[in-house]
Amino acid sequence: MSGAEHDGAAAAAIIEGEGEVMLSAHAREVIDAWLAKYPADQRQSAVLAALREVQHENGGWVSTALMDAVADYLGMDRIAVYEVASFYSMIETKPVGRHSVSICTNISCWLRGGEDIVRHVEDRLGIVTGETTSDGRIFLKREEECLAACCGAPMMMVDHHYHENLTLEEVDRILDELR
C-alpha cells in the first residue's frame, strides 16, 4: 500500500458515532473474513487479526477506544483484548512514526551482522529502538527476536515488507526512500 493509500486508510479507520468509536466498514469486512475461518463460538480467535487490521488503518497504532471497539465487535471482554494488544510486539498501543522499521537480531541475523545494522540505523536516525524520529517519519521498533526469514539474514522489515541479505549501504538506500 502506498503512503497516500495508507493515509487514506488511516482516515477511514474509525468512525465517531454518538460518543463512541466504531470500526470502519472495511475493518469489519476484514475481521468478518477472519471470523469465517473459525467456529462461530470461537470469535475471539480473530482478535489478533482484528487488532492488526485496525492498527494498519489507524496509522500504525491501536488506541484504547479501538481496542474497545474490537472487543465489542468480537463479543469479548475488553481486558482480554488489552491483554493481547500488550503481549504481542507487533501491536503498538501508542502513536508511532509513518514508517515502521523492525530489525531482526535473532541468532541467524546476529551472526551475519544484525546488531551492526541496529547500531547503524540508530546512529543514522539519531534515535534508539522503541523511538520515532523527531519528524515523525520513522519508528524503529524494539529489537525483534525473530522475523522468520533466517535464510535471508541479516534482514529487516519495513512497513510489513521484508528486506533480506542486507548491507549497510542497502539499509541506507531503504531508509532514504522512506518519505
Residue, then its C-alpha position, 0 to 999 in steps of 0.5 A: m500500500s502506498g503512503a497516500e493509500h495508507d493515509g487514506a486508510a488511516a482516515a477511514a479507520i474509525i468512525e465517531g458515532e454518538g460518543e463512541v468509536m466504531l470500526s470502519a466498514h472495511a475493518r469489519e469486512v476484514i475481521d468478518a473474513w477472519l471470523a469465517k475461518y473459525p467456529a462461530d463460538q470461537r470469535q475471539s480467535a480473530v482478535l489478533a487479526a482484528l487488532r492488526e487490521v485496525q492498527h494498519e488503518n489507524g496509522g500504525w497504532v491501536s488506541t484504547a477506544l479501538m481496542d474497545a471497539v474490537a472487543d465489542y465487535l468480537g463479543m469479548d471482554r475488553i481486558a482480554v483484548y488489552e491483554v493481547a494488544s500488550f503481549y504481542s510486539m507487533i501491536e503498538t498501543k501508542p502513536v508511532g512514526r509513518h514508517s515502521v522499521s523492525i530489525c531482526t537480531n535473532i541468532s541467524c541475523w546476529l551472526r551475519g551482522g544484525e546488531d551492526i545494522v541496529r547500531h547503524v540505523e540508530d546512529r543514522l536516525g539519531i534515535v534508539t529502538g522503541e523511538t520515532t524520529s523527531d519528524g515523525r517519519i520513522f519508528l524503529k521498533r524494539e529489537e525483534e527476536c525473530l522475523a522468520a526469514c533466517c535464510g535471508a539474514p541479516m534482514m529487516m522489515v519495513d512497513h510489513h515488507y521484508h528486506e533480506n541479505l542486507t548491507l549497510e549501504e542497502v539499509d541506507r538506500i531503504l531508509d532514504e526512500l522512506r518519505 
